Amino acid sequence: MAPSLLRQETTDGDVISRIFLVRHGDRFDYANPSWVDSAKKSGCLVTDPPLSALGHRQASETAAYLQKIIKENTPNNEDNEEGGSGGIHKILVSPYLRV
């Protein structure tokens, strides 16, 4: 069985965890500057723009990449704290739409 890239135990019994930090994808207002004025007129929150088409592609590519890494580096018998198998133990996200 190959060692897990995501979580490893040292010979001393210490656990080494991997943390992935991912920034949001491209914002709709960056791709469409006129969106801010339209959003203001509609009463939308201009500080929380959605993702652009590019941002959606970036998010999909990031998800596929992380899924691949996790699948390749998580032994089939590794259980997480909730009882399911897998190498992800926590996901922390921002409340913004573009995340």
N, C-alpha and C positions, 0 to 999 in steps of 0.2 A: 504494500500500500504506500503510495507517495505521500510525503508530508503535506499538510495543508498550508497554502500560502496565506490564508486568512487568519488562522489561529493555530499556533504551535506551542507545544510544551517543551521547555528546555530540560536538560538533564537534571537540573536542580528542582524541577517541578514548577517553575515559574511559567506563566502563560504569556505568550507574545501574541497580541492581537493586531490586526491590520485595520486601519481606518481610511476610508476613501472620502475625500472632500470633493464635492461636485458643485460647481457654480451654475446658476440658471443659464438657459439658452438665450439666444438673441431675442431682444424685446421688440414687440410690434411697433412701439413708438419710435424706435431707432430706424426701423425700416420704412415707417410711414409717419413722418413728422407732423402731418396735418391731423393725425389721430388725437393729439393732445387737445387741440381746439374743439374738435367734435365731441370728445369725451367731456370736456368742461361744460359745453352747451347742453349735453344730455344728463349732467349731474353725476357722471361716473367719477370714480376715484382715479385721478391721473397718476398717482404715485404707485399704482399697481396695474401696469399694463399687462396684457396677455403676451404669450409668445408669438413671434412671427412665424411664417412658414419655415424659415431656416431654423428657428428655435425649436420647432416641433421635430424637424429632422435630427437636430443635434441631440435632443432628448431621447429619441428612438435609438440613435447610434450609441449613446452612452448606456442606455438600458441593456442593449444587446451585448456591449462590451463587458459590462459588469456581470451579466448573466453568464457569459462565457468564462470569465475568470473564476467565478464562484463555482460553476459546474466542474471545471477542470481541476480545481484545487480543494474541493470538499469531499472527503471520504464519504462513501454511501452510508456508513454507520454512524456518522457524527450527528448527535442530537442537539438541538438548541434548547434554551431554557423553557420554551413553551411545549416541548415534547415532540416537535416535528423535526425532520432532518433538514440539514442545510447549514451553510456557513454564515448566514446573516443572523445576528442576535438582536440588533436594534437598528432602526432607521429614524433619524431625526430630520425633519424638514421645516422649511419656512412656511408661513401661512400664505405667502404671496401666490397669485395665479400663475406667474411665470416659472414656478418651480416644478 
